[in-house]
Amino acid sequence: MRLWVRWSAWLCLSLMLWTVAAESTHNHPSQTGAASCSICVAAHSTRPTISSSLAAPVFTAIGRLREVDVVAKARFDFSELGIRGPPVL
């Protein structure tokens, strides 16, 4: 592996570890400071909201299954087969 690839991989890894350490240990003395912090806003922007209204399921019959007997109809029409008699001498 080339030297610059190895150094850039170590640099990216160290930057990621320092970012994780800084994000997990930072705090704010008041809630107003947390509202303007870009790290806190990004961390809490994907938090799911709590839904208080739960819809009750409604069970109703939509329709009934109607079974129909399927019968294959065969056609025996010998004129379509193209059978002809023996050649005449």
Secondary structure, DSSP 8 states (H G I E B T S, - for coil): --HHHHHHHHHHHHHHHHHHHHHHH---SSHHHHHH-HHHHHHHTT-------------------------------GGGGT-------
